[in-house]
């Protein structure tokens, strides 16, 4: 039996109403797509030290994050239009196959460059699965069951923060990191076959939309900008690195200019970077704070296992403390009244910013509990502020821009992660991380990496101050 959102349904809203033959399979399918995307990053972060030990590529560590985020941004931007054109069945199956192919490429990789090709495919597939899963919630469930479906997705996101490092650690300890990629490839392939061979995904289709083209040129400029900045960190030298960074910034500026001209199909609101408008301040704040906090995800596991002698599993759970804290704090703060939004945003973002100098001390010098506390601060600060950033930004949005600003918030978060990873990759290799084998050289690199995150954190706080001062 296939879910039909248009059919009347008089059963009481509750978990029994959604855990039925009509809606249970659809919920499981959506949750699997979210799981693959949510757990992938923590799985790879946990396995990264073992990967570097076997195939090298220490200088390219930041690329594992940057390319994944670039792929996610591109897929997320394209998914909505593809769903409007073709429904969700074909795009969702294609995203699952892309993710499976990316995992297989990484599993077979003889060196880090091939792993990175796989990570780009994983980002395209995972970002598509995530975006299309949320589209599917709106198509496959009646409005009264949507909150339950979204609650299940949110809960699974928190569970992924626990199970992702566990899976990565178990594969490293008892098998190989390659088996971890194969494990996720098989899950994604199973999802693709389920979608292709299973019953139709609902009888409802999206409302017809005006014809539009995929923003290929804009996404190419955006992707090229991040990749060029990251290239500046491969062989760090003043002229070489400066040219790559300037070229990357020029591509990002071209993306913003082109996007501003496409009034009907803009990905971002007008002036998305700057302090002149509430939306610009909010998006700048998210961009900078995301860039300031990606270093612990990109470099944390390798630094922690090397400097503190922990297992991959322990390092993975230290990093996962941020995701777990984010989920818990968001749930606890969810009922706050709207009048408290500026205060909660300010407190949350200050806590996030304070985690950066905390990492600059604790990752090089310890103790481990302090690294965990800083990770919990980072995630808890985001969890405290995130919902209220969204609520305040959309409340202050100009007419006709509410949906675009809401969609731009996660896009700017991922762009911040991508640019931040490229930036700290340059800093890390300039500090000698690529050649460091341990001891004082690795400790020095760790200090420099996290101290370099202080300027974007400060810029994020400046943007926050402008955002919360605006009167609603």
C-alpha positions in Angstrom: 0.0 0.0 0.0 1.4 3.4 -0.9 1.0 6.6 1.1 -1.4 9.1 -0.3 -1.2 12.5 1.4 -4.4 13.7 -0.3 -6.5 10.9 1.2 -8.5 11.8 4.3 -7.2 10.2 7.5 -9.1 10.4 10.7 -6.9 8.3 12.9 -5.4 10.1 16.0 -2.0 11.7 15.3 0.7 9.8 17.0 3.4 7.3 16.4 0.9 4.5 15.8 -0.6 6.6 13.0 2.8 6.9 11.2 4.1 3.4 12.0 1.7 1.7 9.6 2.0 -0.2 6.4 0.9 3.0 4.6 3.5 5.3 6.0 6.1 3.2 7.8 8.1 2.2 4.7 8.2 5.8 3.5 9.4 6.9 6.9 12.1 4.3 6.9 13.2 5.3 3.4 13.5 9.0 4.4 15.3 8.1 7.6 17.8 6.0 5.7 18.7 8.9 3.4 19.2 11.2 6.4 21.3 8.5 8.2 23.7 8.1 5.3 24.4 11.8 5.1 24.5 12.5 8.8 26.7 9.5 9.8 29.1 9.7 6.9 31.1 12.7 8.1 31.7 11.3 11.6 32.5 7.8 10.2 35.1 9.3 7.9 36.6 11.6 10.6 37.0 8.5 12.9 38.7 6.5 10.2 40.9 9.3 8.9 44.0 8.5 11.1 44.0 4.9 9.8 43.6 6.1 6.2 46.5 8.5 6.5 48.6 5.8 8.1 48.0 3.4 5.2 47.9 5.6 2.1 49.4 8.9 3.2 48.0 12.2 2.1 48.4 14.1 5.4 48.7 17.4 3.5 45.2 16.7 2.0 43.3 16.1 5.2 41.3 19.3 4.9 40.2 18.4 1.4 38.1 15.4 2.8 35.8 18.0 4.3 36.0 20.8 1.6 35.1 18.5 -1.3 32.3 16.8 0.6 30.8 20.1 1.5 31.1 21.5 -2.1 29.3 18.4 -3.4 26.6 18.8 -0.8 26.0 22.4 -1.6 25.7 21.7 -5.4 23.4 18.7 -4.8 21.2 20.6 -2.4 20.8 23.5 -4.8 19.9 21.2 -7.7 17.6 18.8 -5.8 14.6 21.0 -5.4 14.4 21.8 -9.1 15.0 18.2 -10.0 12.2 17.1 -7.7 9.8 19.7 -9.2 10.6 18.4 -12.7 10.7 14.7 -12.2 9.2 13.9 -8.8 11.4 12.4 -6.1 11.8 8.8 -7.3 14.4 9.2 -10.0 16.5 12.0 -8.3 16.5 10.2 -5.0 17.6 6.9 -6.6 20.3 8.8 -8.5 21.6 10.4 -5.3 21.8 7.1 -3.6 23.7 5.6 -6.5 26.1 8.5 -6.5 26.7 8.1 -2.8 27.3 4.3 -3.2 29.7 5.0 -6.1 31.6 7.5 -4.0 32.0 5.1 -1.1 33.2 2.4 -3.5 35.8 4.7 -5.1 37.1 5.6 -1.6 37.1 2.0 -0.5 39.3 1.0 -3.5 41.6 4.1 -3.3 45.3 3.5 -3.7 46.1 7.1 -2.5 44.4 10.1 -0.9 43.6 11.8 -4.3 41.3 8.9 -5.2 39.7 9.0 -1.8 39.0 12.7 -2.4 37.3 11.9 -5.7 35.1 9.5 -3.8 34.4 12.1 -1.2 33.2 14.5 -3.8 30.8 11.9 -5.1 29.7 11.2 -1.6 29.0 14.9 -1.1 26.9 15.0 -4.2 24.9 11.9 -3.3 24.7 12.7 0.4 23.6 16.3 -0.1 21.0 15.2 -2.6 19.7 12.5 -0.3 19.4 15.0 2.6 17.6 17.6 0.6 15.3 15.1 -1.2 14.5 13.4 2.1 13.0 16.7 3.4 11.2 17.2 0.1 9.8 13.6 0.5 8.4 14.4 3.9 6.2 17.1 2.3 5.1 14.8 -0.4 4.6 11.4 1.3 2.9 12.4 4.5 -0.3 14.4 5.3 0.2 17.6 7.1 -0.9 16.2 10.4 1.9 13.6 10.3 4.7 15.9 9.1 5.7 16.9 12.6 6.1 13.2 13.5 8.2 12.5 10.4 10.4 15.5 11.1 10.8 14.5 14.7 11.9 11.1 13.6 14.4 12.7 11.2 15.8 15.0 14.0 16.1 12.1 16.4 17.9 10.0 13.8 20.4 12.9 13.3 21.2 12.7 17.0 21.5 9.0 16.9 23.8 9.2 13.9 26.2 11.4 16.0 26.5 8.4 18.3 26.6 5.5 15.8 28.8 7.2 13.2 32.0 7.2 15.3 31.1 3.8 16.7 30.9 2.3 13.2 34.1 4.0 12.1 35.9 2.9 15.3 34.8 -0.7 15.0 35.9 -1.0 11.4 39.3 0.5 12.2 39.8 -1.7 15.3 38.4 -5.0 14.0 38.5 -4.8 10.2 39.8 -2.0 7.9 38.7 1.6 7.1 38.0 0.3 3.5 35.3 -2.0 5.0 33.7 1.1 6.5 33.2 2.6 3.1 31.9 -0.7 1.7 29.4 -0.8 4.6 27.9 2.5 3.6 28.1 1.8 -0.1 26.0 -1.3 0.4 23.4 0.6 2.4 23.2 3.3 -0.3 22.9 0.7 -3.0 20.1 -1.0 -1.1 18.3 2.3 -0.8 18.6 2.9 -4.6 17.2 -0.6 -5.4 14.4 -0.1 -2.9 13.4 3.2 -4.6 13.8 1.8 -8.2 12.1 -1.6 -7.6 9.7 -0.8 -4.8 6.2 0.7 -5.1 5.7 4.3 -6.2 6.7 6.9 -3.7 3.3 8.4 -3.1 0.6 9.3 -5.5 1.1 13.1 -5.1 3.6 15.0 -7.2 4.9 18.5 -6.7 2.8 21.3 -8.2 3.9 22.2 -11.7 6.6 24.8 -11.5 7.8 27.3 -14.1 10.6 25.9 -16.3 14.0 26.7 -15.0 17.5 25.7 -15.6 19.9 24.3 -13.1 22.3 27.0 -11.9 25.3 25.1 -13.4 27.5 28.1 -14.1 27.0 29.6 -10.6 27.7 26.3 -8.9 30.8 25.9 -11.0 32.1 29.3 -9.9 31.3 28.5 -6.2 33.0 25.0 -6.4 36.0 26.4 -8.2 36.4 29.1 -5.6 36.6 26.6 -2.8 38.9 24.2 -4.7 41.3 27.0 -5.7 41.6 28.2 -2.2 42.3 24.6 -1.1 44.9 24.3 -3.8 46.8 27.1 -2.2 47.6 24.7 0.7 49.1 21.8 -1.3 52.5 23.5 -1.8 52.6 26.5 0.5 54.7 29.4 -0.8 53.9 33.1 -0.6 53.4 33.7 -4.3 51.9 30.3 -5.2 49.4 30.3 -2.3 48.4 34.0 -2.8 47.6 33.5 -6.5 45.4 30.5 -5.7 43.6 32.2 -2.9 43.0 35.4 -5.0 41.7 33.3 -7.9 39.4 31.4 -5.5 38.0 34.6 -4.0 37.5 36.0 -7.5 35.4 32.9 -8.4 33.4 33.2 -5.2 32.8 36.9 -6.0 31.7 35.9 -9.5 29.2 33.4 -8.0 27.7 36.1 -5.8 27.4 38.6 -8.7 25.8 36.0 -11.0 23.4 34.9 -8.3 22.3 38.5 -7.6 21.4 38.9 -11.3 19.1 35.9 -11.4 16.1 37.4 -9.7 13.8 34.5 -10.2 16.2 31.7 -9.4 18.6 33.2 -6.9 20.1 30.8 -4.4 20.8 33.5 -1.8 19.0 36.7 -0.8 20.4 40.1 -1.9 23.7 41.1 -0.2 24.2 37.8 1.6 27.6 38.8 2.9 27.8 42.0 5.0 26.3 43.8 7.9 23.9 46.1 6.0 20.8 44.0 6.3 19.5 41.5 8.9 19.7 38.7 6.4 23.3 39.7 5.4 24.3 39.9 9.1 22.7 36.5 9.9 24.3 34.7 6.9 27.7 36.3 7.5 27.5 35.2 11.1 26.8 31.6 10.1 29.4 31.6 7.4 32.2 32.9 9.7 31.3 30.7 12.7 31.1 27.6 10.6 34.5 28.4 9.1 35.9 29.0 12.6 34.7 25.7 13.9 35.5 23.2 11.1 39.1 22.6 12.2 38.2 20.2 15.0 36.2 18.0 12.5 38.9 18.1 9.8 42.0 17.8 12.0 40.8 16.7 15.4 40.9 12.9 15.1 44.4 12.8 13.6 45.7 15.3 16.1 44.1 13.6 19.1 45.2 10.1 18.2 48.8 11.3 17.5 49.2 13.7 20.5 47.2 11.9 23.1 47.6 8.3 22.1 43.8 7.5 22.0 42.1 5.0 19.8 40.2 6.0 16.7 37.0 5.2 18.5 37.7 7.6 21.4 38.8 10.4 19.1 35.6 9.9 17.1 33.4 10.2 20.1 35.3 13.4 21.2 34.4 14.9 17.9 30.9 13.6 18.1 30.4 15.4 21.4 29.7 18.5 19.4 26.8 16.9 17.5 25.4 15.2 20.5 25.5 18.5 22.5 23.9 20.4 19.6 20.9 18.0 19.6 20.4 18.0 23.3 20.6 21.7 23.7 18.3 22.4 20.7 15.7 20.1 22.3 16.0 21.8 25.7 15.7 25.3 24.3 13.0 24.6 21.7 10.2 26.1 23.7 11.7 29.5 24.3 9.5 32.5 23.5 10.3 34.7 20.5 11.1 37.7 22.6 14.2 35.8 23.9 15.6 35.2 20.5 18.3 38.0 20.5 19.6 36.9 24.0 19.7 33.2 23.1 21.4 33.9 19.8 24.0 36.1 21.5 24.7 33.6 24.3 24.9 30.7 21.9 27.3 32.3 19.4 29.6 33.6 22.2 29.8 30.1 23.6 30.7 28.8 20.1 33.4 31.5 19.7 34.8 30.6 23.1 35.3 27.0 22.1 37.9 28.1 19.5 40.6 29.4 22.0 39.6 26.4 24.2 40.6 24.0 21.3 43.8 26.0 20.7 45.0 25.1 24.2 43.3 21.7 24.8 44.1 19.9 21.5 47.8 20.5 21.7 48.2 20.1 25.5 45.2 18.3 26.9 43.7 17.0 29.0 41.2 15.0 27.0 38.2 16.0 29.2 38.9 19.6 28.2 38.8 18.8 24.5 35.4 17.1 25.1 34.2 20.2 27.1 35.2 22.5 24.2 33.4 20.2 21.7 30.3 20.3 23.8 30.6 24.1 24.0 30.8 24.4 20.3 27.8 22.1 19.6 25.8 23.4 22.5 26.2 27.0 21.5 25.0 26.2 18.0 22.2 24.1 19.3 21.1 27.0 21.6 21.2 29.6 18.8 20.3 27.8 15.6 16.5 27.6 15.8 16.3 31.2 16.9 18.6 32.4 14.2 16.3 30.8 11.7 13.2 32.3 13.4 14.6 35.8 13.7 16.1 35.9 10.2 12.8 34.8 8.6 10.8 37.2 10.8 13.0 40.1 9.6 13.0 39.0 6.0 11.7 41.4 3.3 8.5 40.4 1.5 9.0 37.5 -0.8 12.4 36.5 0.7 11.4 34.3 3.6 11.8 30.9 2.0 15.0 32.0 0.2 16.6 33.1 3.5 15.5 29.9 5.3 17.1 27.8 2.5 20.2 30.0 2.5 21.0 29.4 6.2 22.1 25.7 5.7 23.8 26.6 2.4 25.9 29.3 4.1 26.7 26.9 6.9 28.1 24.3 4.4 29.9 27.0 2.4 31.5 28.2 5.7 32.6 24.6 6.4 34.1 24.3 2.9 35.9 27.6 2.8 37.0 27.1 6.4 38.5 23.7 5.6 40.3 25.1 2.6 41.6 28.0 4.8 42.8 25.8 7.7 44.4 23.5 5.2 46.7 26.3 4.0 47.4 27.3 7.7 48.1 23.7 8.7 50.6 22.9 5.9 52.3 26.3 6.4 52.8 25.3 10.0 54.4 22.1 9.0 51.5 19.7 9.6 52.1 17.8 6.3 55.6 16.7 7.5 54.9 16.4 11.2 55.1 12.9 12.5 54.3 13.7 16.1 55.8 15.3 19.2 56.5 19.1 19.2 56.1 19.5 15.4 52.5 18.2 15.6 51.8 20.1 18.8 53.0 23.4 17.1 50.8 22.7 14.1 47.8 22.1 16.3 48.3 25.4 18.1 48.6 27.3 14.8 45.6 25.6 13.2 43.2 26.6 16.0 44.6 30.1 16.7 44.0 30.8 12.9 40.3 30.2 13.6 40.1 33.2 16.0 39.7 35.9 13.2 36.7 34.2 11.5 35.2 33.6 15.0 35.6 37.4 15.8 34.0 38.3 12.5 31.1 36.0 13.3 30.6 37.7 16.7 30.7 41.2 15.0 28.0 40.0 12.6 26.0 38.6 15.5 26.1 41.9 17.3 24.6 43.6 14.2 22.0 40.9 13.8 20.6 40.9 17.3 20.5 44.8 17.5 18.0 45.0 14.7 14.5 45.7 16.1 11.9 43.3 14.9 
